[in-house]
């Protein structure tokens, strides 16, 4: 698809669709979806997947449950355009949320409205986006909109645990099996305050076990303390060069878990830690792992008592980027500018989420939407209602301009 060609914008239709969006409808549907608790783990989709299927069908879409594995449903809807050669837009959000945890002022699944916002786990990340997708399709239908291109909606699983059967399955297998079009543009509605994310860090998750030698805690010099050896590894890893990118912060390293020792009076003979290394391009995941290994090899060469018995990479993703000058992204910047009066900014972020799978396949994708990701996963998670409504207007206007 070439969106750089001259395409007239149906402003009356766009204004009609935007005007038919209903605030109460958006709020009520967001509340309903937040109240369907979908913490991951355990990732139970037995209630929300049928609900999303029903909502898409009632909105007039063809619907398929694309299940990559038992208990891993993706609910995908299609509105076919009248032009088989027209562009296809994918609006995407995930159904799972992180566990609620403790410390909330009230019930995290109540979706209460106060201070002009909907509060609860998943309100920002990202049940409100599921509601926006449905309400936008309803408004398009009410307005009598006839799309030239096609519109796909996807409600996917296991984003919060980097699952392999969510959008990955939809893009790599599900759409083809259904005989449905691949998207020309993947619009992932993650909260970003409408910063248009086009660059995404890669990541490797690594598990390392260091071996020591046990001894009595009163004579530590007779043993080799595996925890101290791990501390030295962490210090060296933290001293690695941090590469930079114009759209996002430099590389980061986090030690996520550490386990070693059994008793205070015994020198620990093993220590296991897991690391989350986020890095900017053009470094690949393979090259990032080599950086890790070089640090370990240097320590092994310097210290004969430093021994690594396990080095396991249990998750890896390359950095990915979208072309900020691509027609779909230029159009999105234009829509945000027109609907808000604000100048949108291009940005980068620590993870591509579902957009990773589209970008790896060579498709154009971005991650952007209403709400603030910095309060997602916290006990203060909420979505301001004004942001919810503004977000629906932007998505509706974009759909009219893109597939109209």
N, C-alpha and C positions, 0 to 999 in steps of 0.2 A: 504494500500500500504506500502511496506517495501523498502525504498530506501537505506537501509543499505546493501542490497545484492550487489554482484558484477554486475555492469552494465557498459558495454563498452560505451565510449563516442565517438560519430561520429565526430571527430575533423574536417575532411574535410568538412562535411556538415555544421558544426557550422561556420567555416571560410567563407564558401560560402554565408551563410545567412547574416552574419555580413557584408561581403563585398558588398552585394546587397542593404544595407540600403543607402538611398540617402538623403544627407543633405538638398538639396533644397526642396525635397518633405516633409521632416520633418518640415522645417521652414514654407513653404507655408501652410501646413495643420494646424499647430499651429496658424498661423495668421488668417486663415479662421475661426477657432473655437473661437478664442478670439473676433473676430468681430461680432460673434453672441452673443449679450448681453443677459446674463442670470442672472441678479442680483436677489438675494433672500433675502427679498421680492422684487418683487411680485412672483417670481418663475414661469416665463412663459417659458414652454418648447416646445411651438408650432412650433418653427423653428429648434431648435437644435436636438430634438428627431427624426424628420424625416430625418434630415441630417445624424445623427449617424446610423440610420437604413439603409440609402442608402449606406453609406461608408462600413458598415459591409457586406451588400449583395454584393456589387461590389467586396469586398475582398474574396467572395466565402463562406461566413458563412451562416448557417441556422440562422434566426433571429426571435425573438419574442419580441413584446412589452408587458412587464409584468407590468400591471397597477394596483396598489393596491387601488387606489381611482381615481375618475375623475380628470383629469389634472395632475396626478402624474405618468408619464410613466417612466419605466426603459427599456432601450434598451439592449437586451442580445443576444449575438451571440454564436454559437456553431460550432466547428470544431471537428467532431467525429473521434476518433482514430480507428485504425484497430483492436485493442485488447479491447473487452468489459470489461476486467478486468484490463486494464491499468489505470495509474493515471490520475486524472483530475486536471488541473491547471486553476484557475480563475485569470485573469488580470482585475483589477477594478479601475475605476475613476468616480468621480461625475461630473455632467453637470452644477450644479449651482455654482455661485460665490457670494461673498458678494457685497453689493452696492458699486459703484465706489467712492462716496463722492466727496469732493472738494479738490483743492490744487495740481492737476496734472499739469505738465509742458505742456501737450498737451491733446488730446482726449484719454481718458482711454480705449476706444474701438477700437482705430486705429491699434493696434498691430504693431506699428512702429519698425523698426530695427535700432538700433544705439548702438555704443560702443560694438558690438559683441553680442547683446542680443535682445530679443523680449520683448517689454514693453507693459504693459496694464493690466487691471483687469482680473484676471484669468490666466495670463501667467504662474505664478508659481503654482497657486492653482485653478484648475489643468487641464486647457485645453491642456497643453503640454503633459500630460499623456494620454489623449484621443488620441492625434495624434500619440504618440509612439505606443500604442496598435494597431492602424490600420496599421501603417507603418511596424511594425514587422510582422503582418500577411501577408501583401503584399510580404515582403522579403522572408518569409517562402514558400509562394506559388511559387514565381519566381524561388526559388532554387530547387523546386521539392521535398520539404520535405514531408515525409509521417509519420504522428505522430502515435506512438503506443498507447499513451494515448489520452485524449481529452483536447481541449482548449476551455475555456469559456472566453468571453469578456463581461463586464457589464459597461454601462454608466447609472449612477443612479441619482436619484433626491433628493433634500432637505437635503443633508449632512450638509449644513451650518446652518440649523435651527433645527438640531436634529430630522428630520422628521421620521415618522413611516411607510412610504410607499416606501422607497428607497431600499437599499440593504437588510434591515430587511425583507421586503416582498419577495424579490427574494429568499433569503435563506430559509425562513419559509414556503413559499407557491408557489412562481412562478416556481421554477425549478421542483418541484414535479408535478404541474399541467401540465407542458409541457412534462413530462416524460423524463427530462434531468438529467444527473448525478449531484450529489452533488460534490463540489470541495474537493479534498484531501488537497489542499493548496490554500489559498486566498492571493494573492499578490496585496496589495493595494499600488498603485503608488503615494503616497503622498510625497511631497518634504521633504527631510531630509539630503541632501548631502550624501546619501547612508549610513547613520547610520541605522542599522537594529533594528528597534523598536520592542521589544518583551514584554515590560511591560507598562501598561497603567493605569493612575490614574482613580479612580472612581469620580463621581461628584453628588452633589445634588444642585438643585436650589430651594431656599426657599423664600417665601414671608411672611413677618412678619408685622403686624400692632400693634402699641402700642397706648393705649388710655391715654389721659390726661384729663385736666379740663380747659376750657377756662376762661380767665380773661382779664382785660384791660392791655395793654402792659405797662402802667405806674405803675401798681401794680402787678407785676409778682408773688409776694409771695402769692397772693390769688388764683392762678391757679396751674395747674400741667403741665409743659411744656413737651409735648410728644416728641418733637425733642431731648431735653436733655436726656430723658429716652432712646431713641433709640441710642444716642451717647454712653451712658453707656453700653448698650447691645453690641454695636459694639466693645467697648474697651474690654469687657469680652471675647467676641468671639475671638478677636485677640490674647488674652492671652492663648487660649487653647494650649495644648501640640501639637507640630508639629512632626508627625511621619515621619521616613525616610525610604529610599529604596536605595539599592546599585546602581541602574541604573538611578535614576532620583531624582530631588529635592524633598524636604519635602512638606507636605501638605500646601495648600494655601487657603486664604479666601479673596474674593473680595466683597465689597458692590457695586453693580452695579447701582442701582437706589435708590433714596430717595425722598419722597414727603411728605411735612407737612406744615401746616399753610396756611393762606390766605392773611394776612396783617401784616405789621411790628408792628402795635399797638395792636395786639391781641395775647394772649398766645395760641399757637397751641394745640388743643385738640386731634389731631390724627397725627400719622406719620407712613408711610408705606415705607418699604425698601425691596429690593430683594438682595439675597446673592448667590454667586457662591462659593461653597466649593469643592475643589479638594483634594483628599486624596489617599494615597497609600494603597495597600493591606498589611495585610489580612483583614483590616476593610471593612465591607460591606456597601452598601448604607443605609441599615436599621440601622446599628450601627452608621453611621455618623449622621443620623437624631437624634438618641438618644443623641449623644454628644451635638447637638444643644439644644435639649429640656432640658438637664440637666443644661445648662447655664441659660436658661430662668427660670427654676424652682428655681435655687439658687437665682437669682435676685428677684423673686417673694417672696421668703422666707425672704430675707433681707430687702426689701423695700415694704411696704404695698401700696405705691402709684404707683408701677410698675405693669401695667396690660397689658397683651397681649390679644387682641380680635381676632386675626387671625394668624394662623400658617399653611401655605399651602406649600406642596412639589409639585412643578409642573414639575420637571424633576429629574430623578435619574438613575444612572448607577453604577454598581459594578466595582471595579478594575478588570482588566482581564490581563492574561499573557499567552504567548506561551512558549513552552519548547524550550530554546535556543539550546538544543542538539538534537532536532528532525531532521530527515534526510532532510526535505525540507529546513530548515533554515541553516543547515550545508552546504548544496549544494549551497545555495544563497551566503553564505560567501565565498565559494570557487570560485564561478563565479566572484564576485566582485574583489576578489584578483587577479584572472587570467586576467581579462579584464583591470584592472586599475593599477596593480602593487602596490596598496595600501593595507594596512592591515585594513579590515573593523572592525567596532566596534559594539558591542551590546549596545542598549540604551533603555531608557524608555521615555515616553512623557506624556503630560497632558490629552490627549484624544485618544481613539482608533479609532474614526471616524467609517467608515464602517466596519472595522475589528472587532468591538465590537460584531456584530451580529453573525459572524462566530465563534469567540472565545467562546461566550456564548453557542453556539450549540455544542461545543466540537471539532470544526475543528481547524486545524493549520492555523495561519494567521500571517502576519507581515505587518507593514506600513513602507515603505522605497521607496526612489526614488531620482531622480536628482532635483536640485534646493534647494533654501533656504527658509524654511517656515517663517523665521523671517521677511522677507520683503513681504510676502503674506499679504493681507488685508491692505497694505499701499499704498501711492501714488508713491512709488518707486518699485512697483511690476514688476518683469521681470524674464526671464529665459535666462541664457547665452546659446548661440547656441552650444558651445563646450560641455556644460553639457547635453543639449538636445540630441546631437548625441551620447555621451558616454552612456547616459541612455538607448537609443534605443538598443545599442550594448549589454548592460548587459541583458536587457529583452529578446532580441533575443537569446542570448547564453543560458540563463536560460531555455527558452522554449524548445530549442533543447535538452538540457540535461535532462529536467524533463519529457517531454512527448515523447521524441524520442525513 
